[in-house]
Amino acid sequence: MSEQQASSPQALQSSSAAPPDPTHDGSEESGYSFADLTELLDVAPGTLRRWTQRFADFLGPAAQREDPLFSQGDADLLGLVRGMLAEGQSYEQIAHRLGVLVAAQQEPDRGETATALATFSGAGLPPAMNAVFHTIADGQQALANSQAAARDLMGVVVQDNFNLKDENRKLRDRMLELERALAEYQRREETRKERLENRLRALESTTAALQQQVAQLVQFARQGQKRRGWFW
């Protein structure tokens, strides 16, 4: 009778820690197989195998067998591991946090704290913690996506800045080229103007000389007429 009374809390805790799984008939042992747990946690088999090896001290004996069978507490613990890894924590940090939880759970003077931590192996608290961890992971993923979008936008802005600098350089080169062409045109115009002025002065000199010659010819013609009038 005493053995039944001693075993009844364990049976009660086992019933609360390992609710019947729809994929099992509950004939001998209830729990999750390796394939079931990989599907439940949505992880690769190699990842789950690495977790079970790394955190073997926190799992039940059945999880260490060659054909492992995971209890609900094991599934919840590995769900916590998955959530903490999503937060970016290392294996050492996760093992330390799990060790603190186990140590607090084993201290008898914790009272209500120990009772609350005892539900770590149950089905109530870990799903809520998993939900919190998933929410944090989703927030971090959204933040990472926002940072990636910001980096892409910054890359576009930097590229546009480079393109703008290149366009400014081309425009500046074009303006310098136009200024040189304008200076060359002004120089040619001044040279042509100077040549025209020189030719105009030469033409005026020639015109003046011709007018002087015409005046002399007119004077000679008048003198010749006067001489012929004397003879007549």
C-alpha angles and dihedrals in degrees: 000000000000090000090053091049091048092049096045095078089049091051090048092049090046091051091050093041097049113035114188113278118223091228094058130067094210094230098139112343130016124207143084125303120221092261092046092052094048088054092045094050093036093229134130119264091244091054093050091047090052091050093049090051094045096046099031091127091066097047130085124261092254090061090060095058124108088249097037124209116195124209124217089260090054090049091049092048093050088046088056089049089052092050094047091048088052087056089059097253120150126238090254092054092047092049090050093051092047090049090052091051092049092046091050090047092054097050110100097205096061094092112182092005091059090046091051092046090049088068085067085094092045133085099249110064103033095057089052090048089046089053089051091048091047090050091050091046091049090049091050090048090050089048090049090050090049090050091049090050089048090050090049090049091048089050090052091048092049091048091049089049090052090048090049091050090050091049090048090051091050091047092049091050090049092050091050089049091050091048091052091047091049091049090050091049092050090049091051091047092051090049092049091047091050091050091049091050090049091049090047092052090047090049091049090050091049091047091050091049091049091049089051091050091048090050090051091048091050090050092049090049092053092048090052091052091052092052092051090051091058092056092051 
